[in-house]
């Protein structure tokens, strides 16, 4: 069992590439998935920064 998320992801990526998957397509898939999962955090950060800027003015 992997010790961390990084190790688990690294193992999964290596297995899929060894099975013949195109690394560029795999990267695109992981990029889309990460944006779906974590994308709202960037939006929350941007909104927070906008609110902070408005309070300064």
N, C-alpha and C positions, 0 to 999 in steps of 0.2 A: 504494500500500500504506500502511496506517495506521502511524503512528509508535509507537502505544502501544495497549494493551488498551482504555483508555478511549476513544480515538478510534475504534477498530474497533467497539466496542459502541455508541457514539453514532451512527455511520454506520448500523449495522444497525437500531437503533431508529427513526431518522429514515426509513429506507427502508420499514420495515414500516408505520409510521404513514401515510406518503405513499401506500402501497398500499391504505389503507383499514382497517387493523387498529385495533381499539379500544385506545387507550392504557392503559386500566385493565386490560384482559385481558392485554396485553403485559407490564405491570408485574407482574401476578400470576404470569405464566409465568416471568419473570426472577427473581422473588423465590423461587419454588419451586426453580428450578435452582440458584440461589446457595446456598440452604439445603442442598440435596443435596450440593453440592460442598464448601462451607465450613462447614456446620453442626457437623461433628465438632470443629472447632477451638474453638468456643465451649464444647462439652462438655468438652474437654480443659482449657480454661482454668478452668472452674467446678470440675472435679475437683482441679486443682492448687491452687486457692484453698482448697478444703475441706481438703486435706491440710496446707496451710500453717497453717490455723486450728487443726487438731488438734495440730500440733507445738508451737504456742504454749501450749496448755493444759497 
